């Protein structure tokens, strides 16, 4: 292989790696990429789930939240709040059981909340009630 071809191949590989890293680290659709404070002050509605990674229903909710974040990208913030890491927020929002999902409007005001596993279809129905399609 000629030197120019090797250099071209090396640059192509480097560019692909760079794009992969940038794409993975800046995807705003993934839950928890922004803090709850950032989400509530963004001007978008927010779905926040308070939970713990060791909680079975919380783990069952994670793929649902990831799917919702992708489906409603640009329309809804989806945030997972780890209660052990954010005890002040947990107390501030009166979390008594996990998982707890709280729906906030675009001004950061709580609209409703749900405790326990929450089926995706039911979450979408709530989002539709809030005018999020």
C-alpha positions in Angstrom: 0.0 0.0 0.0 1.3 3.4 -0.9 2.0 6.0 1.7 -0.8 8.3 0.5 -3.3 5.5 0.7 -2.1 4.6 4.2 -2.4 8.2 5.3 -5.9 8.5 3.7 -7.0 5.3 5.4 -5.6 6.4 8.8 -7.4 9.8 8.5 -10.7 8.1 7.6 -10.4 5.8 10.6 -9.5 8.8 12.9 -12.5 10.8 11.5 -14.9 7.9 12.1 -13.6 7.4 15.7 -14.0 11.2 16.3 -17.5 11.2 15.0 -18.4 8.2 17.1 -17.1 9.8 20.2 -18.8 13.1 19.5 -22.1 11.4 18.6 -22.1 9.3 21.8 -21.2 12.1 24.2 -23.6 14.8 22.9 -26.8 12.9 22.1 -29.4 15.0 24.0 -32.1 12.2 23.6 -30.5 9.9 26.1 -31.9 10.1 29.6 -29.8 11.8 32.3 -27.5 13.6 29.8 -28.7 16.9 31.5 -29.4 17.6 35.1 -32.9 18.0 36.4 -32.2 21.8 36.9 -31.1 22.2 33.3 -34.1 20.2 32.1 -36.6 22.2 34.1 -35.2 25.6 32.9 -34.9 24.5 29.3 -38.4 25.7 28.3 -39.4 22.1 27.3 -41.7 19.7 29.3 -39.7 17.2 31.4 -40.3 13.6 32.5 -38.1 12.9 35.5 -37.8 9.5 37.1 -36.4 9.3 40.6 -35.0 5.8 41.3 -32.0 3.7 42.1 -30.0 1.4 39.8 -30.5 -1.6 42.1 -34.3 -1.2 42.1 -35.9 -3.9 39.8 -38.8 -1.6 38.6 -36.3 1.2 38.1 -34.2 -1.1 35.9 -37.3 -2.1 34.0 -38.2 1.5 33.4 -34.8 2.5 31.9 -35.3 1.1 28.4 -38.8 2.6 28.3 -37.3 6.0 29.3 -34.6 5.6 26.7 -37.1 4.9 24.0 -39.3 7.8 25.0 -36.2 10.1 25.0 -35.6 9.1 21.4 -39.2 9.2 20.3 -39.8 12.7 21.8 -36.4 14.1 21.1 -36.6 17.9 20.8 -40.0 17.9 22.4 -39.4 16.4 25.9 -36.6 16.2 28.3 -36.2 12.8 29.9 -34.1 12.7 33.1 -33.3 9.8 35.4 -32.4 11.1 38.9 -30.4 8.6 41.0 -31.7 9.2 44.5 -28.5 8.2 46.2 -26.6 10.8 44.3 -29.2 13.6 44.5 -30.7 13.4 48.0 -31.5 17.1 48.1 -33.6 16.9 45.0 -35.2 13.7 46.3 -36.3 15.5 49.5 -37.2 18.7 47.6 -39.7 16.7 45.4 -41.1 14.7 48.3 -40.1 11.3 46.9 -41.4 8.6 49.2 -41.1 5.5 47.0 -39.2 4.5 43.9 -39.5 4.6 41.0 -41.4 7.9 41.0 -42.0 9.6 37.7 -42.8 13.3 37.7 -44.2 15.2 34.7 -43.3 18.9 34.5 -44.7 21.4 32.0 -42.4 23.7 30.0 -42.2 26.2 32.8 -40.9 23.6 35.3 -44.2 23.2 37.2 -45.2 19.7 38.3 -48.2 18.5 36.4 -48.6 15.0 37.8 -46.7 12.1 39.3 -46.8 8.3 39.3 -45.2 5.8 41.7 -44.0 2.4 40.5 -43.5 0.8 37.1 -45.3 2.8 34.5 -46.1 1.2 31.1 -44.9 3.1 28.1 -48.4 3.3 26.6 -49.7 5.0 29.8 -46.8 7.4 29.8 -47.5 8.3 26.2 -51.2 8.9 27.1 -50.1 11.3 29.9 -47.8 13.1 27.5 -50.6 13.5 25.0 -52.8 14.9 27.8 -50.1 17.5 28.2 -50.2 18.3 24.5 -46.9 16.5 23.6 -47.3 14.4 20.4 
